[in-house]
Amino acid sequence: MRGCTFLLLLLLSIAGCMNGLKVAPKVQELGVTTDIALLEEGRKIYVHNCTKCHNALRITRYTEQQWGEILPEMILESNLSVQQSQNVTAYIQAVLHASSGPR
């Protein structure tokens, strides 16, 4: 019985991690070569700060235009600094650009 419980918890943990990567992909997966530290910080803010009030949603669920309307309100609500705001905005834009494929 303990083995089954452990296995179930392990599988749920792995599934949770996979879901988190879909919501906010790692910077290495975006194919960017510049501003890595800035984007890493933006991802960290998205994953940790945005989930304080609600579930983090898959970034690609919204268009760049929709994010342009969502972000200012969320940044104000979460009291992010100017630098934090720039980092999370840059990360979201990088994810959107990576998901749209080569230009």
TASUL-V715082 format. One record per residue. RES is the residue in three letters. SS is DSSP state (H for helix, E for strand, C for the rest). Layout:
# TASUL-V715082
RES;SS / RES;SS
This chain:
# TASUL-V715082
MET;C / ARG;H / GLY;H / CYS;H / THR;H / PHE;H / LEU;H / LEU;H / LEU;H / LEU;H / LEU;H / LEU;H / SER;H / ILE;H / ALA;H / GLY;H / CYS;H / MET;H / ASN;H / GLY;H / LEU;H / LYS;H / VAL;H / ALA;C / PRO;C / LYS;C / VAL;H / GLN;H / GLU;H / LEU;H / GLY;C / VAL;C / THR;C / THR;C / ASP;C / ILE;H / ALA;H / LEU;H / LEU;H / GLU;H / GLU;H / GLY;H / ARG;H / LYS;H / ILE;H / TYR;H / VAL;H / HIS;H / ASN;C / CYS;C / THR;C / LYS;C / CYS;C / HIS;C / ASN;C / ALA;C / LEU;C / ARG;C / ILE;H / THR;H / ARG;H / TYR;C / THR;C / GLU;H / GLN;H / GLN;H / TRP;H / GLY;H / GLU;H / ILE;H / LEU;H / PRO;H / GLU;H / MET;H / ILE;H / LEU;H / GLU;H / SER;H / ASN;C / LEU;C / SER;C / VAL;H / GLN;H / GLN;H / SER;H / GLN;H / ASN;H / VAL;H / THR;H / ALA;H / TYR;H / ILE;H / GLN;H / ALA;H / VAL;H / LEU;H / HIS;H / ALA;H / SER;H / SER;C / GLY;C / PRO;C / ARG;C
